[in-house]
Amino acid sequence: MKKVKQIQNSARTSVDAMLAGYYFQNSKRISYDPTHKLIYRPSTSNVALISGGGSGHEPADFGYVGSNLLTASVNGDFFSPPKPGAIIEAIKKTDNGKGVLLIVKNFPSDMESFTKAKFIAEKAGHKIEIVCVSDDHSVENSSTYSKRHRGVAGTVLIHKILGALAEKGMSLSDLKKAGEQLNANLFTLGVALEGAVLPETQRPMFELDHDEVYFGVGIHGEDGYRKVPYHSSEQLAIELFNKMKHLTDWNSTETYAVLVNGLGSTTLMEQYIFTHDLSRLFKIENVNAAFVKVGSYLTSYNMHGISLTLLRLPDPSWLKALEEETDASHW
Amino acid sequence: MKKVKQIQNSARTSVDAMLAGYYFQNSKRISYDPTHKLIYRPSTSNVALISGGGSGHEPADFGYVGSNLLTASVNGDFFSPPKPGAIIEAIKKTDNGKGVLLIVKNFPSDMESFTKAKFIAEKAGHKIEIVCVSDDHSVENSSTYSKRHRGVAGTVLIHKILGALAEKGMSLSDLKKAGEQLNANLFTLGVALEGAVLPETQRPMFELDHDEVYFGVGIHGEDGYRKVPYHSSEQLAIELFNKMKHLTDWNSTETYAVLVNGLGSTTLMEQYIFTHDLSRLFKIENVNAAFVKVGSYLTSYNMHGISLTLLRLPDPSWLKALEEETDASHW
């Protein structure tokens, strides 16, 4: 395998250098704690929303720190969750007495870090709740991950809705409830054309044949549910749409938010071609897409691939929350 | 050479499908003319700003149609300028009597199309001016392109400043003057780590050795000024910064807008690491970066590479114009 070039100095310093570069761009608007790898808003008056996880998923999550969105992001090393100490520091820096909601993508090591931090911070007097996002439905019937729904791109929609609700003054317990309702209505499926090439190894995490795609892969190179010969964008849209139809059991009285997410090196042209194929299927099946977002919002570093997220919108305040303005850099 | 997969149905339909997908996402905000491949704002009250060029540079230019930005984008086929007829149609659809400013990237075929359209539209009674953007200074001393400054990523900054000035009611002739002043203060240099892989051929436009980078390449795979062995992000930052220093002949009393632009498949982590290296050089040399933007704003499809744009800001209204809010999807 050919080594792939990366714009970096050493893999060891990449996350710190990236956050310092982000802070150079955004220093008028946000604060940065390099010791704990935190990007945060210094003073807010409502429940604080903290999200985080391993780095390598940019712009998640630091790109979502801003008005009507997150209060802080805790950035771990490459594909590794942040340490409890860093999460506790983020809690200390953002809790103004109204409590803190931790938004965590459902991976065992992430949940472990955030749960530990919650336990310790509660002892110190903070009110903390966790919303665990598990929108990836691609591993539904796999033997390895039969009960595991990973947290992937749909997390970004949860950030936005809970962020806007918090800014309207919603209480911690109500935000926790809303988060759980959101997660129950959130469905994501992805497909890879090529595996991510990590900065450390400079080699692909997995390799596919020149005409092969892999449905259902995770955002850290985890196994998917099926490899098939690749023909066209339409083929990918039909596969993801049909599986989604089965999962959500939708009917034409419902409205949906749609996120088409590039997983890293996927061009915008590819993303919009896929979106067009999807829009035709929506029309045939009478799916009411009240909110549509297209872009690379939660990536698997430079993986070539795309994911489709559907969020059912039974509560009109969710759509309103998605549409609220924000000063976050990457919404 | 291995064929590279692309999310598409056929290369022939890619641009139309992309624009239809974009319109599906943005139909509440903008209009779409599929016959002429136009994305436009249906009614504005000031001088209309039209930009355009070949497709394959997404989100340029359709992503910049919005308030305080462009009135319309005219989208050509892949790496081919739009036909004069399409440009004339865009003029007809957006001229409200205050005239139209065409923003054109300096490539001979683009200039030919837009100049023809200007000539014909003027005969039909429209007031038209052209601003030709030629920010690429990488080919300064090459024998082939000795007098050719191509229009590249800096164009995006010109869109924003002229867009905001037009929205404040600036006249066509003053916008033309401002555009020329902006262009005289605008400098871009790029570097490629890998060539773009086009949807039509599914093969790289040029190939580099596994340890090689290419300074000064254009956004359509045009020749650069030097191939060198690649070491680090810092090496790239130093090369581009030093050449920029020579070009702009800056002093510490000046302020600058900075655009770090991913050229396609470059990850945000790579872009921010490079930005961090750059920020350290700025500090050493006392460069006052009053406005910093980082992201993939004008791409060479999926090329792996990065460009640096500096815009000198002698006029305080330019910085204000950059900071104005917009509802465009990709600013």
HADDOCK unambig.tbl for C-alpha pairs under 7 A between the chains (distance, minus, plus):
assign (segid A and resid 3 and name CA) (segid B and resid 210 and name CA) 6.76 0.50 0.50
assign (segid A and resid 5 and name CA) (segid B and resid 193 and name CA) 6.74 0.50 0.50
assign (segid A and resid 7 and name CA) (segid B and resid 232 and name CA) 6.43 0.50 0.50
assign (segid A and resid 7 and name CA) (segid B and resid 233 and name CA) 4.96 0.50 0.50
assign (segid A and resid 7 and name CA) (segid B and resid 270 and name CA) 5.02 0.50 0.50
assign (segid A and resid 8 and name CA) (segid B and resid 232 and name CA) 5.65 0.50 0.50
assign (segid A and resid 8 and name CA) (segid B and resid 233 and name CA) 4.81 0.50 0.50
assign (segid A and resid 8 and name CA) (segid B and resid 270 and name CA) 6.26 0.50 0.50
assign (segid A and resid 8 and name CA) (segid B and resid 273 and name CA) 6.31 0.50 0.50
assign (segid A and resid 9 and name CA) (segid B and resid 232 and name CA) 4.88 0.50 0.50
assign (segid A and resid 9 and name CA) (segid B and resid 233 and name CA) 5.53 0.50 0.50
assign (segid A and resid 9 and name CA) (segid B and resid 234 and name CA) 6.68 0.50 0.50
assign (segid A and resid 14 and name CA) (segid B and resid 273 and name CA) 6.68 0.50 0.50
assign (segid A and resid 17 and name CA) (segid B and resid 273 and name CA) 5.15 0.50 0.50
assign (segid A and resid 17 and name CA) (segid B and resid 276 and name CA) 5.99 0.50 0.50
assign (segid A and resid 18 and name CA) (segid B and resid 269 and name CA) 5.66 0.50 0.50
assign (segid A and resid 18 and name CA) (segid B and resid 272 and name CA) 4.65 0.50 0.50
assign (segid A and resid 18 and name CA) (segid B and resid 273 and name CA) 4.55 0.50 0.50
assign (segid A and resid 18 and name CA) (segid B and resid 276 and name CA) 6.81 0.50 0.50
assign (segid A and resid 20 and name CA) (segid B and resid 276 and name CA) 5.98 0.50 0.50
assign (segid A and resid 21 and name CA) (segid B and resid 272 and name CA) 4.76 0.50 0.50
assign (segid A and resid 21 and name CA) (segid B and resid 273 and name CA) 5.98 0.50 0.50
assign (segid A and resid 21 and name CA) (segid B and resid 275 and name CA) 5.10 0.50 0.50
assign (segid A and resid 21 and name CA) (segid B and resid 276 and name CA) 4.00 0.50 0.50
assign (segid A and resid 22 and name CA) (segid B and resid 272 and name CA) 5.93 0.50 0.50
assign (segid A and resid 24 and name CA) (segid B and resid 279 and name CA) 6.99 0.50 0.50
assign (segid A and resid 25 and name CA) (segid B and resid 292 and name CA) 5.32 0.50 0.50
assign (segid A and resid 25 and name CA) (segid B and resid 293 and name CA) 6.68 0.50 0.50
assign (segid A and resid 58 and name CA) (segid B and resid 268 and name CA) 6.12 0.50 0.50
assign (segid A and resid 58 and name CA) (segid B and resid 269 and name CA) 6.78 0.50 0.50
assign (segid A and resid 59 and name CA) (segid B and resid 268 and name CA) 6.89 0.50 0.50
assign (segid A and resid 193 and name CA) (segid B and resid 5 and name CA) 6.73 0.50 0.50
assign (segid A and resid 210 and name CA) (segid B and resid 3 and name CA) 6.74 0.50 0.50
assign (segid A and resid 232 and name CA) (segid B and resid 7 and name CA) 6.42 0.50 0.50
assign (segid A and resid 232 and name CA) (segid B and resid 8 and name CA) 5.65 0.50 0.50
assign (segid A and resid 232 and name CA) (segid B and resid 9 and name CA) 4.90 0.50 0.50
assign (segid A and resid 233 and name CA) (segid B and resid 7 and name CA) 4.96 0.50 0.50
assign (segid A and resid 233 and name CA) (segid B and resid 8 and name CA) 4.81 0.50 0.50
assign (segid A and resid 233 and name CA) (segid B and resid 9 and name CA) 5.53 0.50 0.50
assign (segid A and resid 234 and name CA) (segid B and resid 9 and name CA) 6.69 0.50 0.50
assign (segid A and resid 264 and name CA) (segid B and resid 267 and name CA) 6.77 0.50 0.50
assign (segid A and resid 265 and name CA) (segid B and resid 265 and name CA) 4.36 0.50 0.50
assign (segid A and resid 267 and name CA) (segid B and resid 264 and name CA) 6.78 0.50 0.50
assign (segid A and resid 267 and name CA) (segid B and resid 301 and name CA) 6.67 0.50 0.50
assign (segid A and resid 267 and name CA) (segid B and resid 302 and name CA) 6.08 0.50 0.50
assign (segid A and resid 268 and name CA) (segid B and resid 58 and name CA) 6.11 0.50 0.50
assign (segid A and resid 268 and name CA) (segid B and resid 59 and name CA) 6.88 0.50 0.50
assign (segid A and resid 269 and name CA) (segid B and resid 18 and name CA) 5.66 0.50 0.50
assign (segid A and resid 269 and name CA) (segid B and resid 58 and name CA) 6.77 0.50 0.50
assign (segid A and resid 270 and name CA) (segid B and resid 7 and name CA) 5.01 0.50 0.50
assign (segid A and resid 270 and name CA) (segid B and resid 8 and name CA) 6.25 0.50 0.50
assign (segid A and resid 272 and name CA) (segid B and resid 18 and name CA) 4.65 0.50 0.50
assign (segid A and resid 272 and name CA) (segid B and resid 21 and name CA) 4.76 0.50 0.50
assign (segid A and resid 272 and name CA) (segid B and resid 22 and name CA) 5.93 0.50 0.50
assign (segid A and resid 273 and name CA) (segid B and resid 8 and name CA) 6.32 0.50 0.50
assign (segid A and resid 273 and name CA) (segid B and resid 14 and name CA) 6.67 0.50 0.50
assign (segid A and resid 273 and name CA) (segid B and resid 17 and name CA) 5.15 0.50 0.50
assign (segid A and resid 273 and name CA) (segid B and resid 18 and name CA) 4.55 0.50 0.50
assign (segid A and resid 273 and name CA) (segid B and resid 21 and name CA) 5.98 0.50 0.50
assign (segid A and resid 275 and name CA) (segid B and resid 21 and name CA) 5.10 0.50 0.50
assign (segid A and resid 276 and name CA) (segid B and resid 17 and name CA) 5.98 0.50 0.50
assign (segid A and resid 276 and name CA) (segid B and resid 18 and name CA) 6.81 0.50 0.50
assign (segid A and resid 276 and name CA) (segid B and resid 20 and name CA) 5.97 0.50 0.50
assign (segid A and resid 276 and name CA) (segid B and resid 21 and name CA) 4.00 0.50 0.50
assign (segid A and resid 279 and name CA) (segid B and resid 24 and name CA) 6.98 0.50 0.50
assign (segid A and resid 292 and name CA) (segid B and resid 25 and name CA) 5.30 0.50 0.50
assign (segid A and resid 293 and name CA) (segid B and resid 25 and name CA) 6.66 0.50 0.50
assign (segid A and resid 301 and name CA) (segid B and resid 267 and name CA) 6.66 0.50 0.50
assign (segid A and resid 302 and name CA) (segid B and resid 267 and name CA) 6.09 0.50 0.50
